[in-house]
Every structure is written in C-alpha cells, then in structure tokens.
Amino acid sequence: MLKYVVFLPLFIAYASFSQERATPERLKHDKEICEAFAQKSIKEISGGFLLVRLNFRQKQVDYLMKHDTVEAKKVQEKALSTNLKISKAFQDKYAFSRVYFFQSSDSRHLRNQVFDSVTFYDHDLNVVEASELQKDNYLIGEFGRIQQDTARYYASDRIYTPSNKEKTKVYYGGSKNGREAFIVMDRKFQQIQKPFPYFSPLQPFMSQKGRYRQALVVLDEKLGRYEREVNSTGK
C-alpha cells in the first residue's frame, strides 16, 4: 500500500503537467511568449553584441602541466588553433552584430553579469575592454550541439508586462536534438527558441575552417532576414 501512496503524488504531478501541456490555450500562450522574446532579442543583438564562448581547455592544460608538459602544450596549441579559426570566421563571415569572445571558464561570471570578472577578446584573441557591454544588449553563442527542447522553462525574466508578474511556465518541443551547430542562447545560457533563428548547422564533409565559416554565413543571413521580418510587422 505504501508504494502506491509514494507514487501517487508523482502520477498526479505528471498528469497535471501533461494536461497543461496539451491544452491549446496553453500552447498558444507559450508560443506568444517565445515570439515576444524572439522579437525582443533580435532588436537587442542588432544594436549590441554576440558574446561567443570559446573552450581553451584550461583545466586539462593545468592538469597536464603537472604531469606531461609536452602533451599540455599540444592540447593548448590545438585549442588555440581551433579558437582562432572560429574568431577569424566571425571576422570574415559575420556582420550582423559586434562580437566579443570569452573563455568557457568565465561562464559563471557572465551568467551573473559580473563583467569585471570576465576576460573578453577580439577577433585576434587579444584582450579588450568591453566598455559598451550592458546588462541588456547582448546574447551568447557557441559551437556545440542543439539541445532537446522539452524541459519546463520559466520565462518571467525574459518577457515582463503588467499582466505577466508571475513566473510563466513555457513548454516547447523539438526534434533537432544533438545536431552540431552554432547555437544562440539568452543571457542565462538557455537556448533561444523559434521563431528566433537560434542555430546554424555545421555541414559534414568540410574542413573544420570551412564548417565554421559556412555556418556563420547562414547565421548572418538568418538573423538579417528575421530582423527585416520583425521590422516589417512593426512589432
């Protein structure tokens, strides 16, 4: 009898979640939230910055330095080479917004918007002062894998209106899980959703340099097209 009592709350919670998710009104409301945030985001980034996360593999390098300095330097050089290919691809193929780069190890500081604790880099990976960076004029991006969009998500910090004073549960789904791509995220490092053009896939059968450059050509076109669409509707 006890096991049924234990599982009853879980069943009720699941049933409640499924029922709410399946409601047409619920889905319509969620779509409106995502559309509003997408429109807000494209306006912010067009006049602001895309902050691109780079992996310098610093933890691995630090560990290897204590045991095998030759291997540590190989890892360090490979990471630098990859990151330079990314930064140069942005310099040559991306023009929609200004771009800064930052290390993955600084993600926690950026998530908390402690900009003074984040080291920013230019296209040559030289350290720069990000003096024009503000708390609401940037998005975050990286090359990685597209996430499955099935989690419960709270969007009150994304869209605020007088009628949206409480946290809003947004449900969404997707089938592009796991594809390699350049992914655009919000300031909490959450993958942005449609209709925002939040990803540009990496094509197979190309060199690493070519894959990065092609993905950014497509991303630049998608962002420009979506901005024109938003501006044409006057939203």
Secondary structure, 3 states (H helix, E strand, C coil): CHHHHHHHHHHHHHHHHHHHHHCHHHHHHHHHHHHHHHHHHHHHHHCCEEEEEECCCHHHHHHHHCCCHHHHHHHHHHHHHHHHHHHHHHHHHCCCCEEEEEEHHHHHHHHCCCHHHCCEECCCCCEECCCCCCCCCEEEEEEEECCCCCCCEECCCCCCCCCCCCCCEECCCCCCCCCEEEEEECCCCCECCCCCCCEEECCCCCCHHHHHHHHHHHHHHHHHHHHHHHHHHCC
